[in-house]
Amino acid sequence: MTRFFHREITDWTSWGAVYQSLPDFQELIEEIFKREQLREYEPFSLLTPGTNAVFRAGGYVIKLFAPVESGAQTDKDYEAELQSMQRAIRLGVRTPRVVAASYIQDKYRFRYLIMDYIEGQAAGGALRSYTSAQKKRFVQVLLQNLDKLNGKPQGNAKQSFVQERVARNPRWNRYPSTIRSEIIDLVQRHEWSENVYVHGDLTADNLIIDPQGVLHIIDFADSQLAPAEYEYPPILFDLFDCDRELIQEFRLTLELDEDTFLEKVFMGTILHEFGASFVHSLYEKLAGKPVSRLKEITELKRLMRTGLLN
């Protein structure tokens, strides 16, 4: 049997050594496009890396999900991304058209998505040069998209998994046990809003502004059910890069007073799958000292008030 992928994948480290290597994936990608009967897929280039291997191929983007040998369980991510993109398209959200979704059994079993490539500029870069009026319009359009995306699921969505998610999250292991216990206690005692569909990763690179100024949302791999404030940390801290003007416009458009907004941002941060990383970078940005100096998680909440809102 002809093999198109030749590297060894035995764990997460070996996957990390290869997933950004176009030379290692090019033969496999060419075979996939031939099987899908898609033409004009050259030239190839690497796109912004995440967990999976993502490449541009002519007018397409192909995402190859990490195989099970990597140690990652990406079948669920594949299904979540595919279903979330299809749902977003049905709701009128601008997101790439799914051209093909399947798998190839090669040396390893690779699931893949092929999507249209969206020409444009990453929104994070564009926002840095926006006027106040442009920022206001951007926030309005972003929240219009969130209104479409953040719908409630049919039936009763289980709420207890919110607490379970944080308690099981290994990313908090870098913090002292006192802070981990404090976070779990806060999450368990908090009165969460109903779960909705969330994108979960609305960062600077996952929103694209095309040449006509239209906003497109990409990369739905972290889509899931969660309270709506789960969307806030990547928006405020990555997409907005803590820009106070954008954050203020976001709060006012949501029609939230400062205390309510701060509570949602803070709780959304510690709930988020990558909350530990947000806390790390945000504390060092706002406090001006290493996160190892953080003694209690509520200190971050006080810093958010002075550093983001006042």
Secondary structure by P-SEA (a helix, b strand, c coil): cccccccccccaaaaaaccccccccaaaaaaaaaaacccccccccccccccbbbbbcccbbbbbcccccccccaaaaaaaaaaaaaaaaaaccccccccccccccccccccbbbbbbbbccccccccccccaaaaaaaaaaaaaaaaaaacccccccccaaaaaaaaaccccccccaaaaaaaaaaaaacccccccccccccccccccccccbbbbbccccccccccccccccccccccccccaaaaaaaaaaacccaaaaaaaaaaaaaaccaaaaaaaaaaaaaaccccccccccaaaaaaaaacccc
